[in-house]
Amino acid sequence: MKRKEFLRGLGLIGIGSLAIPIINSCSQDNDDGSSDSSSNTDSSSGSGSSSGDCSVTPSETAGPFPTITPSSLVKSDITMDRTGVAFTIKITIKNTNASCAVLKDAIVDIWHCDKDGYYSEYGGTSMQSVNYTTVHFLRGRQTTDANGLVNFTSIFPGWYSGRATHIHVHIYNASGTSLLVTQIAFPEGTNSAVALVNASSASGYTKGMSGYTYNSSDNVFSDSVANELAAITGSVSEGFVLTHAINVAG
């Protein structure tokens, strides 16, 4: 039995999994494949739902730090006061009930940690020591256009103990009915964006990769990363662009 299946059996996978222990900020939140070229560009691409697979993207937990009032955060630039490597997030939503045609007017919420591994809207507890309960950085909501696409401007996420680099996504239909909660994994490897960004102390990423949890050992992605892996291109100096398709039963 896979770890995630076992956890589901205990009721620990899902939006209500707020009791999962967190280590060093928001680790273990149940909430990331590589290029070996010698350049500073990561051209790795994930297979996932954009490779012809028309099955619904795996669902994942939203906790323990989901956006508290996402309807109040309708914006495409979610950076606020956070600093780090420039990052553009492009997500396409497809409908498995229509042969994976793009889904217009879907509501898409995203959230992720800052370069130091902290989330807004939470903190001051054992789950996250730094208190960010009164701010809302790196959280936003957009509605898909005619191409099923949403765009967000952000900074490249950092990491924390127990988790690979990732982004949380919650997708609703136009009426506000929840369709899917999932997460986006990042390609890894020597010249991946994850490695290059975390080596950039000049950009404020001070952890490096020592102690990093890779996708293969991550408690979310270890059994389903292929369908959750994004494509990332760019450089530290110019910024990175993530592209990813998510399939929902719309």
ZIWO-V676306 format. One record per residue. N is the residue number from 1. PHI is phi in whole degrees, 0 to 359 (NA if undefined). NEAR is the number of other C-alpha atoms within 12 Angstrom. Layout:
# ZIWO-V676306
N_PHI_NEAR, N_PHI_NEAR
This chain:
# ZIWO-V676306
1_NA_9, 2_289_14, 3_305_20, 4_293_27, 5_295_19, 6_296_13, 7_296_20, 8_300_21, 9_297_13, 10_270_15, 11_79_17, 12_261_29, 13_251_31, 14_138_32, 15_298_29, 16_273_22, 17_274_25, 18_281_24, 19_266_21, 20_292_28, 21_300_22, 22_243_28, 23_243_22, 24_55_25, 25_78_35, 26_247_42, 27_290_38, 28_60_34, 29_276_47, 30_48_45, 31_326_48, 32_NA_46, 33_NA_35, 34_194_30, 35_247_27, 36_251_20, 37_290_15, 38_271_13, 39_275_17, 40_266_28, 41_242_30, 42_265_36, 43_257_30, 44_296_30, 45_228_31, 46_274_33, 47_283_27, 48_54_32, 49_283_38, 50_268_32, 51_257_21, 52_108_18, 53_282_22, 54_257_27, 55_274_25, 56_296_30, 57_300_37, 58_304_32, 59_275_36, 60_221_41, 61_289_36, 62_269_35, 63_270_38, 64_266_36, 65_233_42, 66_292_39, 67_297_34, 68_285_24, 69_229_15, 70_298_27, 71_296_20, 72_270_14, 73_242_27, 74_285_24, 75_193_27, 76_260_29, 77_266_28, 78_256_35, 79_295_33, 80_53_21, 81_265_16, 82_284_32, 83_247_24, 84_157_34, 85_289_35, 86_301_31, 87_212_37, 88_250_30, 89_245_44, 90_239_33, 91_240_47, 92_253_38, 93_256_47, 94_238_41, 95_253_34, 96_292_25, 97_281_16, 98_227_18, 99_56_19, 100_63_28, 101_292_26, 102_296_31, 103_251_36, 104_280_27, 105_68_26, 106_284_38, 107_265_39, 108_236_48, 109_258_46, 110_229_46, 111_202_47, 112_204_48, 113_281_44, 114_276_38, 115_295_38, 116_263_33, 117_93_40, 118_252_38, 119_255_44, 120_284_37, 121_74_28, 122_220_28, 123_134_24, 124_74_18, 125_226_18, 126_294_18, 127_287_28, 128_208_31, 129_292_21, 130_285_22, 131_268_20, 132_240_22, 133_292_20, 134_257_14, 135_236_23, 136_224_35, 137_295_35, 138_58_46, 139_222_43, 140_194_40, 141_227_33, 142_219_40, 143_250_35, 144_295_30, 145_274_22, 146_295_16, 147_263_21, 148_72_32, 149_250_29, 150_235_40, 151_234_32, 152_231_36, 153_256_34, 154_208_38, 155_239_38, 156_297_47, 157_295_47, 158_275_49, 159_217_45, 160_213_41, 161_303_32, 162_95_32, 163_229_38, 164_282_44, 165_301_45, 166_198_47, 167_231_51, 168_270_44, 169_222_48, 170_233_45, 171_244_45, 172_236_33, 173_280_27, 174_298_19, 175_272_13, 176_93_19, 177_280_16, 178_295_22, 179_253_31, 180_193_34, 181_246_37, 182_214_43, 183_220_46, 184_251_48, 185_265_50, 186_247_52, 187_300_42, 188_233_37, 189_134_27, 190_306_24, 191_251_29, 192_287_37, 193_301_49, 194_302_49, 195_291_37, 196_294_39, 197_294_42, 198_287_36, 199_271_24, 200_267_25, 201_295_20, 202_296_17, 203_269_25, 204_97_24, 205_268_29, 206_258_20, 207_276_25, 208_64_24, 209_247_28, 210_291_14, 211_88_16, 212_293_27, 213_264_29, 214_278_32, 215_309_31, 216_295_23, 217_248_22, 218_291_31, 219_285_34, 220_253_46, 221_272_39, 222_298_26, 223_244_23, 224_205_31, 225_296_35, 226_302_31, 227_269_37, 228_235_45, 229_271_41, 230_274_42, 231_254_41, 232_228_39, 233_231_35, 234_126_29, 235_209_28, 236_298_34, 237_289_18, 238_263_17, 239_95_27, 240_246_34, 241_235_33, 242_258_41, 243_235_36, 244_201_40, 245_248_45, 246_237_53, 247_261_43, 248_231_39, 249_270_30, 250_272_31
